[in-house]
Amino acid sequence: MKLKEFIISEAIVPQIIATDRDSALRELATALAAAGALPADAVEEIVQALIKREQNGSTGFGKGVAVPHVKHPKVKQIAGTIGRSAAGLDFAALDHQPVFTIFLLLSPENQPQQHLQAMNIVFSNLQKDIFRRFLRQTTTREAIVELLDEADQRP
């Protein structure tokens, strides 16, 4: 599985307007709905599920990155997006540092294997310092898409 198989390019938000975690989750879920990857009437329900997931334990794993994710009955096919916050957001990250890059991943409830595979691809790329650094520095959707293409080319 490649990043481009589930990251919806049209939903990438190169500059998140939100100034807090919950608003950022709403902004990214709304972008997925606008791109047709999610029913518009499901956005609020999914945002609530994401917030509940965050309350159980932050998905801000440190190094300026968060990977909020949820399996939900209204999600028909795995879909993800990326949001960048130049100022950084408080995600209650494990290292207590602000989050600058958010990888949002939504999966159908009945595809746990695909969800795990997608999470594995995201995390294996986020382990690379250079990938995180470039992602944080990119300012356009096109540049982020190029970075994903490059990541998918690497073995």
NUGUKE-540193 format. One record per residue: residue number from 1; chain; x, y, z of N, C-alpha, C in turn. Coordinates in steps of 0.1 Angstrom, whole numbers, plus 2048, in hexadecimal, padded with zeros to 3 digits. Each point is the difference from the previous one (the first is absolute). Example, Ala and Ser with C-alpha at 12.3 -4.5 7.8 and 13.67 -1.06 7.14 Angstrom:
<atom nr="1" kette="A" n_c1="884" n_c2="7C7" n_c3="84E" ca_c1="7F7" ca_c2="80C" ca_c3="800" c_c1="809" c_c2="80C" c_c3="800"/>
<atom nr="2" kette="A" n_c1="7FC" n_c2="80B" n_c3="7F9" ca_c1="809" ca_c2="80B" ca_c3="800" c_c1="7F8" c_c2="80B" c_c3="808"/>
This chain:
<atom nr="1" kette="A" n_c1="808" n_c2="7F4" n_c3="800" ca_c1="7F8" ca_c2="80C" ca_c3="800" c_c1="809" c_c2="80C" c_c3="800"/>
<atom nr="2" kette="A" n_c1="7FC" n_c2="80A" n_c3="7F8" ca_c1="807" ca_c2="80D" ca_c3="7FF" c_c1="7F8" c_c2="80B" c_c3="807"/>
<atom nr="3" kette="A" n_c1="807" n_c2="80B" n_c3="804" ca_c1="7F9" ca_c2="80B" ca_c3="806" c_c1="7F5" c_c2="806" c_c3="7F6"/>
<atom nr="4" kette="A" n_c1="804" n_c2="801" n_c3="7F3" ca_c1="7F6" ca_c2="806" ca_c3="7F7" c_c1="7F4" c_c2="7F7" c_c3="7FD"/>
<atom nr="5" kette="A" n_c1="800" n_c2="7F4" n_c3="805" ca_c1="7F4" ca_c2="7F8" ca_c3="7FF" c_c1="7F5" c_c2="804" c_c3="809"/>
<atom nr="6" kette="A" n_c1="803" n_c2="807" n_c3="80B" ca_c1="7F6" ca_c2="803" ca_c3="80A" c_c1="800" c_c2="80F" c_c3="804"/>
<atom nr="7" kette="A" n_c1="80B" n_c2="807" n_c3="7FD" ca_c1="801" ca_c2="80E" ca_c3="803" c_c1="7F9" c_c2="807" c_c3="7F4"/>
<atom nr="8" kette="A" n_c1="7F5" n_c2="808" n_c3="803" ca_c1="7F8" ca_c2="807" ca_c3="7F6" c_c1="806" c_c2="80D" c_c3="7FD"/>
<atom nr="9" kette="A" n_c1="807" n_c2="801" n_c3="7F5" ca_c1="808" ca_c2="80C" ca_c3="7FD" c_c1="7F7" c_c2="80D" c_c3="801"/>
<atom nr="10" kette="A" n_c1="7F4" n_c2="800" n_c3="7FB" ca_c1="7F7" ca_c2="80B" ca_c3="800" c_c1="7FD" c_c2="805" c_c3="80E"/>
<atom nr="11" kette="A" n_c1="801" n_c2="7F7" n_c3="80A" ca_c1="7FC" ca_c2="803" ca_c3="80D" c_c1="80C" c_c2="805" c_c3="809"/>
<atom nr="12" kette="A" n_c1="80C" n_c2="800" n_c3="7FA" ca_c1="80C" ca_c2="805" ca_c3="808" c_c1="7FE" c_c2="80F" c_c3="803"/>
<atom nr="13" kette="A" n_c1="803" n_c2="803" n_c3="80C" ca_c1="7FF" ca_c2="80E" ca_c3="805" c_c1="80E" c_c2="805" c_c3="803"/>
<atom nr="14" kette="A" n_c1="806" n_c2="807" n_c3="7F7" ca_c1="80E" ca_c2="805" ca_c3="802" c_c1="801" c_c2="80A" c_c3="80B"/>
<atom nr="15" kette="A" n_c1="7F6" n_c2="807" n_c3="804" ca_c1="800" ca_c2="80A" ca_c3="80B" c_c1="7F3" c_c2="7FF" c_c3="807"/>
<atom nr="16" kette="A" n_c1="800" n_c2="7F9" n_c3="80B" ca_c1="7F4" ca_c2="7FF" ca_c3="809" c_c1="7FD" c_c2="80D" c_c3="806"/>
<atom nr="17" kette="A" n_c1="7F4" n_c2="804" n_c3="800" ca_c1="7FB" ca_c2="80D" ca_c3="806" c_c1="7FE" c_c2="7FE" c_c3="80F"/>
<atom nr="18" kette="A" n_c1="7FB" n_c2="7F4" n_c3="803" ca_c1="7FD" ca_c2="7FD" ca_c3="80E" c_c1="80C" c_c2="803" c_c3="80A"/>
<atom nr="19" kette="A" n_c1="7FC" n_c2="804" n_c3="80C" ca_c1="80A" ca_c2="803" ca_c3="80A" c_c1="800" c_c2="7F6" c_c3="80C"/>
<atom nr="20" kette="A" n_c1="7F7" n_c2="7F6" n_c3="7FF" ca_c1="7FF" ca_c2="7F5" ca_c3="80A" c_c1="7FE" c_c2="7F3" c_c3="7FA"/>
<atom nr="21" kette="A" n_c1="802" n_c2="7F5" n_c3="808" ca_c1="7FF" ca_c2="7F3" ca_c3="7FB" c_c1="7F3" c_c2="7FC" c_c3="7FA"/>
<atom nr="22" kette="A" n_c1="7F5" n_c2="803" n_c3="807" ca_c1="7F3" ca_c2="7FC" ca_c3="7FB" c_c1="7FC" c_c2="807" c_c3="7F4"/>
<atom nr="23" kette="A" n_c1="803" n_c2="80D" n_c3="7FF" ca_c1="7FD" ca_c2="807" ca_c3="7F3" c_c1="808" c_c2="7FB" c_c3="7F5"/>
<atom nr="24" kette="A" n_c1="80C" n_c2="7FC" n_c3="802" ca_c1="809" ca_c2="7FB" ca_c3="7F6" c_c1="7FA" c_c2="7F3" c_c3="7FB"/>
<atom nr="25" kette="A" n_c1="7FC" n_c2="7F7" n_c3="809" ca_c1="7F9" ca_c2="7F3" ca_c3="7FC" c_c1="7F4" c_c2="803" c_c3="7F7"/>
<atom nr="26" kette="A" n_c1="7F8" n_c2="80A" n_c3="804" ca_c1="7F4" ca_c2="804" ca_c3="7F8" c_c1="804" c_c2="805" c_c3="7F3"/>
<atom nr="27" kette="A" n_c1="80A" n_c2="808" n_c3="7FF" ca_c1="805" ca_c2="806" ca_c3="7F4" c_c1="804" c_c2="7F5" c_c3="7F6"/>
<atom nr="28" kette="A" n_c1="808" n_c2="7F6" n_c3="805" ca_c1="805" ca_c2="7F5" ca_c3="7F7" c_c1="7F5" c_c2="7F7" c_c3="7FC"/>
<atom nr="29" kette="A" n_c1="7F6" n_c2="7FD" n_c3="809" ca_c1="7F5" ca_c2="7F7" ca_c3="7FC" c_c1="7F7" c_c2="807" c_c3="7F6"/>
<atom nr="30" kette="A" n_c1="7FE" n_c2="80D" n_c3="802" ca_c1="7F9" ca_c2="808" ca_c3="7F6" c_c1="806" c_c2="800" c_c3="7F2"/>
<atom nr="31" kette="A" n_c1="80E" n_c2="801" n_c3="800" ca_c1="807" ca_c2="800" ca_c3="7F4" c_c1="7FE" c_c2="7F2" c_c3="7F9"/>
<atom nr="32" kette="A" n_c1="800" n_c2="7F5" n_c3="807" ca_c1="7FE" ca_c2="7F3" ca_c3="7FA" c_c1="7F2" c_c2="7FF" c_c3="7FB"/>
<atom nr="33" kette="A" n_c1="7F6" n_c2="806" n_c3="807" ca_c1="7F2" ca_c2="800" ca_c3="7FB" c_c1="7FF" c_c2="809" c_c3="7F3"/>
<atom nr="34" kette="A" n_c1="807" n_c2="80B" n_c3="800" ca_c1="800" ca_c2="809" ca_c3="7F4" c_c1="806" c_c2="7F9" c_c3="7F4"/>
<atom nr="35" kette="A" n_c1="809" n_c2="7F7" n_c3="802" ca_c1="807" ca_c2="7F9" ca_c3="7F6" c_c1="7F8" c_c2="7F3" c_c3="7FB"/>
<atom nr="36" kette="A" n_c1="7F5" n_c2="7FE" n_c3="807" ca_c1="7F8" ca_c2="7F5" ca_c3="7FC" c_c1="804" c_c2="7F2" c_c3="807"/>
<atom nr="37" kette="A" n_c1="809" n_c2="801" n_c3="809" ca_c1="805" ca_c2="7F3" ca_c3="806" c_c1="7F7" c_c2="7FC" c_c3="80D"/>
<atom nr="38" kette="A" n_c1="7F7" n_c2="809" n_c3="803" ca_c1="7F8" ca_c2="7FE" ca_c3="80C" c_c1="7F2" c_c2="807" c_c3="7FE"/>
<atom nr="39" kette="A" n_c1="7F6" n_c2="7F9" n_c3="805" ca_c1="7F3" ca_c2="807" ca_c3="7FF" c_c1="800" c_c2="80D" c_c3="808"/>
<atom nr="40" kette="A" n_c1="7FB" n_c2="80B" n_c3="7FB" ca_c1="800" ca_c2="80D" ca_c3="807" c_c1="7F8" c_c2="7FF" c_c3="80D"/>
<atom nr="41" kette="A" n_c1="7F5" n_c2="7F8" n_c3="800" ca_c1="7F8" ca_c2="7FE" ca_c3="80C" c_c1="807" c_c2="7F8" c_c3="80B"/>
<atom nr="42" kette="A" n_c1="80C" n_c2="7FA" n_c3="7FD" ca_c1="807" ca_c2="7F8" ca_c3="80A" c_c1="80B" c_c2="807" c_c3="807"/>
<atom nr="43" kette="A" n_c1="803" n_c2="80C" n_c3="7FB" ca_c1="80C" ca_c2="808" ca_c3="805" c_c1="7FF" c_c2="801" c_c3="810"/>
<atom nr="44" kette="A" n_c1="7F5" n_c2="805" n_c3="805" ca_c1="7FF" ca_c2="803" ca_c3="80E" c_c1="801" c_c2="7F3" c_c3="808"/>
<atom nr="45" kette="A" n_c1="7FA" n_c2="7F6" n_c3="7FC" ca_c1="800" ca_c2="7F3" ca_c3="807" c_c1="80F" c_c2="7FB" c_c3="800"/>
<atom nr="46" kette="A" n_c1="807" n_c2="801" n_c3="7F5" ca_c1="80E" ca_c2="7FB" ca_c3="7FF" c_c1="809" c_c2="809" c_c3="809"/>
<atom nr="47" kette="A" n_c1="7FD" n_c2="80D" n_c3="800" ca_c1="808" ca_c2="809" ca_c3="808" c_c1="7FE" c_c2="7FC" c_c3="80F"/>
<atom nr="48" kette="A" n_c1="7F4" n_c2="7FD" n_c3="804" ca_c1="7FD" ca_c2="7FC" ca_c3="80E" c_c1="808" c_c2="7F3" c_c3="803"/>
<atom nr="49" kette="A" n_c1="800" n_c2="7F7" n_c3="7F7" ca_c1="807" ca_c2="7F3" ca_c3="802" c_c1="80F" c_c2="802" c_c3="801"/>
<atom nr="50" kette="A" n_c1="805" n_c2="80A" n_c3="7F8" ca_c1="80F" ca_c2="803" ca_c3="801" c_c1="803" c_c2="807" c_c3="80D"/>
<atom nr="51" kette="A" n_c1="7F7" n_c2="809" n_c3="805" ca_c1="803" ca_c2="806" ca_c3="80D" c_c1="7FF" c_c2="7F6" c_c3="80B"/>
<atom nr="52" kette="A" n_c1="7F7" n_c2="7F7" n_c3="7FF" ca_c1="7FF" ca_c2="7F5" ca_c3="80A" c_c1="80D" c_c2="7F8" c_c3="800"/>
<atom nr="53" kette="A" n_c1="805" n_c2="7FD" n_c3="7F4" ca_c1="80C" ca_c2="7F8" ca_c3="7FF" c_c1="80C" c_c2="808" c_c3="807"/>
<atom nr="54" kette="A" n_c1="800" n_c2="80D" n_c3="7FD" ca_c1="80B" ca_c2="808" ca_c3="806" c_c1="7FF" c_c2="801" c_c3="80F"/>
<atom nr="55" kette="A" n_c1="7F4" n_c2="7FF" n_c3="806" ca_c1="7FE" ca_c2="801" ca_c3="80E" c_c1="805" c_c2="7F3" c_c3="807"/>
<atom nr="56" kette="A" n_c1="7FF" n_c2="7F5" n_c3="7F8" ca_c1="805" ca_c2="7F3" ca_c3="805" c_c1="80F" c_c2="7FF" c_c3="800"/>
<atom nr="57" kette="A" n_c1="807" n_c2="809" n_c3="7F8" ca_c1="80E" ca_c2="800" ca_c3="7FF" c_c1="804" c_c2="808" c_c3="7F4"/>
<atom nr="58" kette="A" n_c1="809" n_c2="80A" n_c3="802" ca_c1="804" ca_c2="808" ca_c3="7F5" c_c1="806" c_c2="7F9" c_c3="7F4"/>
<atom nr="59" kette="A" n_c1="7FD" n_c2="804" n_c3="7F4" ca_c1="806" ca_c2="7FA" ca_c3="7F4" c_c1="80C" c_c2="809" c_c3="7FC"/>
<atom nr="60" kette="A" n_c1="803" n_c2="80A" n_c3="808" ca_c1="80C" ca_c2="808" ca_c3="7FE" c_c1="80C" c_c2="7F8" c_c3="806"/>
<atom nr="61" kette="A" n_c1="807" n_c2="7F9" n_c3="7F7" ca_c1="80A" ca_c2="7F7" ca_c3="805" c_c1="80E" c_c2="807" c_c3="802"/>
<atom nr="62" kette="A" n_c1="801" n_c2="80D" n_c3="7FD" ca_c1="80C" ca_c2="807" ca_c3="802" c_c1="806" c_c2="804" c_c3="7F3"/>
<atom nr="63" kette="A" n_c1="80B" n_c2="807" n_c3="801" ca_c1="808" ca_c2="805" ca_c3="7F5" c_c1="7F7" c_c2="809" c_c3="7F6"/>
<atom nr="64" kette="A" n_c1="7F6" n_c2="807" n_c3="806" ca_c1="7F8" ca_c2="809" ca_c3="7F8" c_c1="7F5" c_c2="7FA" c_c3="7F8"/>
<atom nr="65" kette="A" n_c1="7FD" n_c2="7F3" n_c3="802" ca_c1="7F7" ca_c2="7F9" ca_c3="7F8" c_c1="7F5" c_c2="7F9" c_c3="808"/>
<atom nr="66" kette="A" n_c1="7F4" n_c2="800" n_c3="7FA" ca_c1="7F4" ca_c2="7F9" ca_c3="806" c_c1="7FA" c_c2="7F8" c_c3="7F5"/>
<atom nr="67" kette="A" n_c1="7FB" n_c2="7F4" n_c3="804" ca_c1="7F9" ca_c2="7F7" ca_c3="7F6" c_c1="7F3" c_c2="7FC" c_c3="806"/>
<atom nr="68" kette="A" n_c1="7F6" n_c2="80A" n_c3="800" ca_c1="7F3" ca_c2="7FC" ca_c3="805" c_c1="7F9" c_c2="7F6" c_c3="7F6"/>
<atom nr="69" kette="A" n_c1="7FA" n_c2="7F6" n_c3="805" ca_c1="7FA" ca_c2="7F6" ca_c3="7F8" c_c1="7F4" c_c2="7FA" c_c3="807"/>
<atom nr="70" kette="A" n_c1="7F7" n_c2="7FB" n_c3="7F7" ca_c1="7F4" ca_c2="7FA" ca_c3="806" c_c1="7FA" c_c2="7F7" c_c3="7F5"/>
<atom nr="71" kette="A" n_c1="7FA" n_c2="7F5" n_c3="805" ca_c1="7F8" ca_c2="7F7" ca_c3="7F8" c_c1="7F1" c_c2="804" c_c3="802"/>
<atom nr="72" kette="A" n_c1="7F9" n_c2="802" n_c3="7F6" ca_c1="7F2" ca_c2="805" ca_c3="802" c_c1="7F6" c_c2="7FA" c_c3="7F5"/>
<atom nr="73" kette="A" n_c1="7F4" n_c2="7FD" n_c3="804" ca_c1="7F7" ca_c2="7FA" ca_c3="7F7" c_c1="7FC" c_c2="808" c_c3="7F4"/>
<atom nr="74" kette="A" n_c1="801" n_c2="80D" n_c3="801" ca_c1="7FD" ca_c2="809" ca_c3="7F5" c_c1="80B" c_c2="802" c_c3="7F5"/>
<atom nr="75" kette="A" n_c1="80C" n_c2="7FA" n_c3="804" ca_c1="80B" ca_c2="801" ca_c3="7F7" c_c1="7FF" c_c2="7F3" c_c3="7F7"/>
<atom nr="76" kette="A" n_c1="7FF" n_c2="802" n_c3="7F3" ca_c1="7FE" ca_c2="7F5" ca_c3="7F7" c_c1="80D" c_c2="7FA" c_c3="7FA"/>
<atom nr="77" kette="A" n_c1="80A" n_c2="809" n_c3="7FF" ca_c1="80D" ca_c2="7FC" ca_c3="7FB" c_c1="80B" c_c2="808" c_c3="807"/>
<atom nr="78" kette="A" n_c1="80B" n_c2="7FA" n_c3="803" ca_c1="80B" ca_c2="806" ca_c3="807" c_c1="804" c_c2="80D" c_c3="7FA"/>
<atom nr="79" kette="A" n_c1="801" n_c2="80B" n_c3="808" ca_c1="803" ca_c2="80D" ca_c3="7FB" c_c1="808" c_c2="808" c_c3="80A"/>
<atom nr="80" kette="A" n_c1="80A" n_c2="807" n_c3="7FB" ca_c1="808" ca_c2="808" ca_c3="809" c_c1="804" c_c2="80D" c_c3="7FA"/>
<atom nr="81" kette="A" n_c1="804" n_c2="809" n_c3="808" ca_c1="805" ca_c2="80D" ca_c3="7FB" c_c1="80B" c_c2="805" c_c3="80A"/>
<atom nr="82" kette="A" n_c1="806" n_c2="80B" n_c3="7FB" ca_c1="80B" ca_c2="806" ca_c3="808" c_c1="7FD" c_c2="80E" c_c3="802"/>
<atom nr="83" kette="A" n_c1="802" n_c2="805" n_c3="80C" ca_c1="7FF" ca_c2="80E" ca_c3="803" c_c1="80D" c_c2="806" c_c3="806"/>
<atom nr="84" kette="A" n_c1="803" n_c2="80C" n_c3="7FD" ca_c1="80C" ca_c2="806" ca_c3="805" c_c1="7FC" c_c2="80D" c_c3="808"/>
<atom nr="85" kette="A" n_c1="806" n_c2="801" n_c3="80C" ca_c1="7FE" ca_c2="80C" ca_c3="808" c_c1="80D" c_c2="807" c_c3="802"/>
<atom nr="86" kette="A" n_c1="802" n_c2="80C" n_c3="7FA" ca_c1="80D" ca_c2="807" ca_c3="801" c_c1="802" c_c2="804" c_c3="80F"/>
<atom nr="87" kette="A" n_c1="7F6" n_c2="803" n_c3="807" ca_c1="801" ca_c2="805" ca_c3="80E" c_c1="801" c_c2="7F4" c_c3="80A"/>
<atom nr="88" kette="A" n_c1="7FB" n_c2="7F5" n_c3="7FC" ca_c1="800" ca_c2="7F4" ca_c3="809" c_c1="7F3" c_c2="800" c_c3="808"/>
<atom nr="89" kette="A" n_c1="7FC" n_c2="7F4" n_c3="803" ca_c1="7F4" ca_c2="7FE" ca_c3="808" c_c1="803" c_c2="7F8" c_c3="80C"/>
<atom nr="90" kette="A" n_c1="7F8" n_c2="802" n_c3="80B" ca_c1="801" ca_c2="7F8" ca_c3="80C" c_c1="7F8" c_c2="7F3" c_c3="7FE"/>
<atom nr="91" kette="A" n_c1="807" n_c2="7F5" n_c3="7FF" ca_c1="7F9" ca_c2="7F3" ca_c3="7FD" c_c1="802" c_c2="7F7" c_c3="80D"/>
<atom nr="92" kette="A" n_c1="805" n_c2="806" n_c3="80B" ca_c1="803" ca_c2="7F8" ca_c3="80B" c_c1="80A" c_c2="7F5" c_c3="7FC"/>
<atom nr="93" kette="A" n_c1="80A" n_c2="804" n_c3="7F8" ca_c1="809" ca_c2="7F6" ca_c3="7FA" c_c1="808" c_c2="7FA" c_c3="80C"/>
<atom nr="94" kette="A" n_c1="805" n_c2="7F4" n_c3="7FD" ca_c1="808" ca_c2="7F8" ca_c3="80A" c_c1="80D" c_c2="808" c_c3="804"/>
<atom nr="95" kette="A" n_c1="806" n_c2="808" n_c3="7F7" ca_c1="80C" ca_c2="807" ca_c3="804" c_c1="7FC" c_c2="80F" c_c3="804"/>
<atom nr="96" kette="A" n_c1="7F3" n_c2="802" n_c3="802" ca_c1="7FB" ca_c2="80D" ca_c3="805" c_c1="804" c_c2="80C" c_c3="7F7"/>
<atom nr="97" kette="A" n_c1="803" n_c2="7FD" n_c3="7F3" ca_c1="804" ca_c2="80A" ca_c3="7F6" c_c1="7F4" c_c2="803" c_c3="7F7"/>
<atom nr="98" kette="A" n_c1="7FF" n_c2="80B" n_c3="7F9" ca_c1="7F5" ca_c2="803" ca_c3="7F7" c_c1="801" c_c2="7F7" c_c3="7F4"/>
<atom nr="99" kette="A" n_c1="7F5" n_c2="7FE" n_c3="7FA" ca_c1="7FF" ca_c2="7F7" ca_c3="7F4" c_c1="7FF" c_c2="80A" c_c3="7F3"/>
<atom nr="100" kette="A" n_c1="808" n_c2="7FD" n_c3="7F6" ca_c1="800" ca_c2="808" ca_c3="7F4" c_c1="7FB" c_c2="7F9" c_c3="7F4"/>
<atom nr="101" kette="A" n_c1="800" n_c2="7F2" n_c3="801" ca_c1="7FB" ca_c2="7F8" ca_c3="7F5" c_c1="7F6" c_c2="7F6" c_c3="805"/>
<atom nr="102" kette="A" n_c1="7F4" n_c2="7FF" n_c3="7FA" ca_c1="7F6" ca_c2="7F7" ca_c3="804" c_c1="7FD" c_c2="7F7" c_c3="7F4"/>
<atom nr="103" kette="A" n_c1="801" n_c2="7F3" n_c3="802" ca_c1="7FB" ca_c2="7F6" ca_c3="7F7" c_c1="7F3" c_c2="7FA" c_c3="805"/>
<atom nr="104" kette="A" n_c1="7F5" n_c2="804" n_c3="7FA" ca_c1="7F3" ca_c2="7FB" ca_c3="804" c_c1="7FD" c_c2="7F3" c_c3="7F8"/>
<atom nr="105" kette="A" n_c1="7FC" n_c2="7F5" n_c3="807" ca_c1="7FD" ca_c2="7F4" ca_c3="7F9" c_c1="7F2" c_c2="7FB" c_c3="804"/>
<atom nr="106" kette="A" n_c1="7F7" n_c2="7FE" n_c3="7F7" ca_c1="7F3" ca_c2="7FA" ca_c3="802" c_c1="7FE" c_c2="7F3" c_c3="7F9"/>
<atom nr="107" kette="A" n_c1="7FB" n_c2="7F6" n_c3="807" ca_c1="7FF" ca_c2="7F3" ca_c3="7FA" c_c1="7F2" c_c2="7FA" c_c3="803"/>
<atom nr="108" kette="A" n_c1="7FB" n_c2="7F8" n_c3="7F7" ca_c1="7F4" ca_c2="7F8" ca_c3="802" c_c1="802" c_c2="7F7" c_c3="80C"/>
<atom nr="109" kette="A" n_c1="7F5" n_c2="7FD" n_c3="808" ca_c1="801" ca_c2="7F7" ca_c3="80B" c_c1="804" c_c2="7F2" c_c3="7FC"/>
<atom nr="110" kette="A" n_c1="7FC" n_c2="7FC" n_c3="7F4" ca_c1="801" ca_c2="7F2" ca_c3="7FC" c_c1="80D" c_c2="7FD" c_c3="7F9"/>
<atom nr="111" kette="A" n_c1="80A" n_c2="80A" n_c3="800" ca_c1="80D" ca_c2="7FE" ca_c3="7F9" c_c1="80C" c_c2="802" c_c3="80A"/>
<atom nr="112" kette="A" n_c1="800" n_c2="7F9" n_c3="80B" ca_c1="80B" ca_c2="803" ca_c3="80A" c_c1="80E" c_c2="7FD" c_c3="7FA"/>
<atom nr="113" kette="A" n_c1="801" n_c2="7F7" n_c3="7F7" ca_c1="80D" ca_c2="7FC" ca_c3="7FA" c_c1="805" c_c2="80C" c_c3="7F8"/>
<atom nr="114" kette="A" n_c1="7F7" n_c2="806" n_c3="7F8" ca_c1="804" ca_c2="80B" ca_c3="7F7" c_c1="804" c_c2="80C" c_c3="809"/>
<atom nr="115" kette="A" n_c1="7F8" n_c2="802" n_c3="80B" ca_c1="803" ca_c2="80B" ca_c3="809" c_c1="80E" c_c2="7FF" c_c3="806"/>
<atom nr="116" kette="A" n_c1="804" n_c2="7F4" n_c3="804" ca_c1="80D" ca_c2="7FD" ca_c3="806" c_c1="80B" c_c2="802" c_c3="7F5"/>
<atom nr="117" kette="A" n_c1="7FD" n_c2="7FC" n_c3="7F4" ca_c1="80A" ca_c2="801" ca_c3="7F6" c_c1="802" c_c2="80F" c_c3="7FD"/>
<atom nr="118" kette="A" n_c1="7F6" n_c2="808" n_c3="7FF" ca_c1="801" ca_c2="80E" ca_c3="7FD" c_c1="808" c_c2="807" c_c3="80C"/>
<atom nr="119" kette="A" n_c1="7FC" n_c2="7FC" n_c3="80C" ca_c1="807" ca_c2="806" ca_c3="80C" c_c1="80F" c_c2="7FD" c_c3="7FF"/>
<atom nr="120" kette="A" n_c1="803" n_c2="7F4" n_c3="7FC" ca_c1="80E" ca_c2="7FB" ca_c3="7FF" c_c1="808" c_c2="809" c_c3="7F6"/>
<atom nr="121" kette="A" n_c1="7F9" n_c2="802" n_c3="7F4" ca_c1="807" ca_c2="808" ca_c3="7F6" c_c1="802" c_c2="80F" c_c3="805"/>
<atom nr="122" kette="A" n_c1="7F6" n_c2="805" n_c3="806" ca_c1="801" ca_c2="80E" ca_c3="806" c_c1="80C" c_c2="801" c_c3="80A"/>
<atom nr="123" kette="A" n_c1="800" n_c2="7F6" n_c3="80A" ca_c1="80A" ca_c2="801" ca_c3="80A" c_c1="80E" c_c2="7FD" c_c3="7FB"/>
<atom nr="124" kette="A" n_c1="801" n_c2="7F7" n_c3="7F6" ca_c1="80D" ca_c2="7FD" ca_c3="7FB" c_c1="806" c_c2="80C" c_c3="7F9"/>
<atom nr="125" kette="A" n_c1="7F8" n_c2="808" n_c3="7F9" ca_c1="805" ca_c2="80C" ca_c3="7FA" c_c1="802" c_c2="80B" c_c3="80B"/>
<atom nr="126" kette="A" n_c1="7F8" n_c2="801" n_c3="80A" ca_c1="802" ca_c2="80A" ca_c3="80A" c_c1="80C" c_c2="7FD" c_c3="809"/>
<atom nr="127" kette="A" n_c1="805" n_c2="7F4" n_c3="800" ca_c1="80C" ca_c2="7FD" ca_c3="808" c_c1="80C" c_c2="807" c_c3="7FA"/>
<atom nr="128" kette="A" n_c1="7FF" n_c2="803" n_c3="7F3" ca_c1="80C" ca_c2="806" ca_c3="7F9" c_c1="800" c_c2="80F" c_c3="802"/>
<atom nr="129" kette="A" n_c1="80B" n_c2="805" n_c3="806" ca_c1="802" ca_c2="80E" ca_c3="804" c_c1="7FE" c_c2="809" c_c3="7F3"/>
<atom nr="130" kette="A" n_c1="806" n_c2="7FC" n_c3="7F5" ca_c1="800" ca_c2="808" ca_c3="7F4" c_c1="7F1" c_c2="802" c_c3="7FB"/>
<atom nr="131" kette="A" n_c1="7F9" n_c2="7F5" n_c3="800" ca_c1="7F2" ca_c2="801" ca_c3="7FC" c_c1="7F8" c_c2="809" c_c3="809"/>
<atom nr="132" kette="A" n_c1="801" n_c2="7FF" n_c3="80D" ca_c1="7F9" ca_c2="809" ca_c3="809" c_c1="804" c_c2="80F" c_c3="7FE"/>
<atom nr="133" kette="A" n_c1="80D" n_c2="802" n_c3="7FE" ca_c1="806" ca_c2="80E" ca_c3="7FE" c_c1="7FA" c_c2="806" c_c3="7F3"/>
<atom nr="134" kette="A" n_c1="801" n_c2="7F8" n_c3="7F5" ca_c1="7FB" ca_c2="806" ca_c3="7F4" c_c1="7F0" c_c2="802" c_c3="801"/>
<atom nr="135" kette="A" n_c1="7F9" n_c2="7F7" n_c3="806" ca_c1="7F2" ca_c2="801" ca_c3="801" c_c1="7FD" c_c2="80D" c_c3="808"/>
<atom nr="136" kette="A" n_c1="807" n_c2="803" n_c3="80A" ca_c1="7FE" ca_c2="80C" ca_c3="808" c_c1="803" c_c2="80D" c_c3="7F9"/>
<atom nr="137" kette="A" n_c1="80A" n_c2="7FF" n_c3="7F6" ca_c1="804" ca_c2="80C" ca_c3="7F9" c_c1="7F8" c_c2="803" c_c3="7F4"/>
<atom nr="138" kette="A" n_c1="7F9" n_c2="7F6" n_c3="7FA" ca_c1="7F8" ca_c2="802" ca_c3="7F4" c_c1="7F4" c_c2="809" c_c3="803"/>
<atom nr="139" kette="A" n_c1="7FD" n_c2="809" n_c3="7F6" ca_c1="7F5" ca_c2="809" ca_c3="802" c_c1="7F5" c_c2="7FF" c_c3="7F6"/>
<atom nr="140" kette="A" n_c1="801" n_c2="7F7" n_c3="7F7" ca_c1="7F5" ca_c2="7FE" ca_c3="7F6" c_c1="7FC" c_c2="7F2" c_c3="7FF"/>
<atom nr="141" kette="A" n_c1="7F4" n_c2="7FE" n_c3="7FC" ca_c1="7FA" ca_c2="7F3" ca_c3="7FE" c_c1="809" c_c2="7F8" c_c3="7F6"/>
<atom nr="142" kette="A" n_c1="804" n_c2="807" n_c3="7F5" ca_c1="808" ca_c2="7F9" ca_c3="7F6" c_c1="80D" c_c2="7FB" c_c3="805"/>
<atom nr="143" kette="A" n_c1="807" n_c2="808" n_c3="809" ca_c1="80C" ca_c2="7FC" ca_c3="806" c_c1="7FF" c_c2="7F4" c_c3="809"/>
<atom nr="144" kette="A" n_c1="7F4" n_c2="7FF" n_c3="807" ca_c1="7FE" ca_c2="7F5" ca_c3="809" c_c1="7FD" c_c2="7F3" c_c3="7F8"/>
<atom nr="145" kette="A" n_c1="7F8" n_c2="802" n_c3="7F5" ca_c1="7FE" ca_c2="7F5" ca_c3="7F7" c_c1="80D" c_c2="7FA" c_c3="7FA"/>
<atom nr="146" kette="A" n_c1="809" n_c2="809" n_c3="7FC" ca_c1="80D" ca_c2="7FC" ca_c3="7FB" c_c1="808" c_c2="7F8" c_c3="80A"/>
<atom nr="147" kette="A" n_c1="7FF" n_c2="805" n_c3="80C" ca_c1="807" ca_c2="7F9" ca_c3="80B" c_c1="7FB" c_c2="7F2" c_c3="802"/>
<atom nr="148" kette="A" n_c1="7F2" n_c2="7FF" n_c3="800" ca_c1="7FA" ca_c2="7F2" ca_c3="801" c_c1="804" c_c2="7F7" c_c3="7F4"/>
<atom nr="149" kette="A" n_c1="801" n_c2="806" n_c3="7F4" ca_c1="804" ca_c2="7F8" ca_c3="7F4" c_c1="80E" c_c2="7FB" c_c3="803"/>
<atom nr="150" kette="A" n_c1="809" n_c2="809" n_c3="805" ca_c1="80E" ca_c2="7FC" ca_c3="802" c_c1="801" c_c2="7F5" c_c3="80B"/>
<atom nr="151" kette="A" n_c1="7F8" n_c2="801" n_c3="80A" ca_c1="800" ca_c2="7F6" ca_c3="80B" c_c1="7FB" c_c2="7F3" c_c3="7FB"/>
<atom nr="152" kette="A" n_c1="7F6" n_c2="800" n_c3="7F7" ca_c1="7FB" ca_c2="7F4" ca_c3="7FA" c_c1="80A" c_c2="7F9" c_c3="7F7"/>
<atom nr="153" kette="A" n_c1="809" n_c2="808" n_c3="7FA" ca_c1="80A" ca_c2="7FA" ca_c3="7F7" c_c1="80B" c_c2="7F8" c_c3="807"/>
<atom nr="154" kette="A" n_c1="802" n_c2="805" n_c3="80D" ca_c1="80B" ca_c2="7F9" ca_c3="808" c_c1="7FC" c_c2="7F2" c_c3="804"/>
<atom nr="155" kette="A" n_c1="80A" n_c2="7F7" n_c3="800" ca_c1="7FD" ca_c2="7F3" ca_c3="804" c_c1="7FC" c_c2="7FF" c_c3="80F"/>
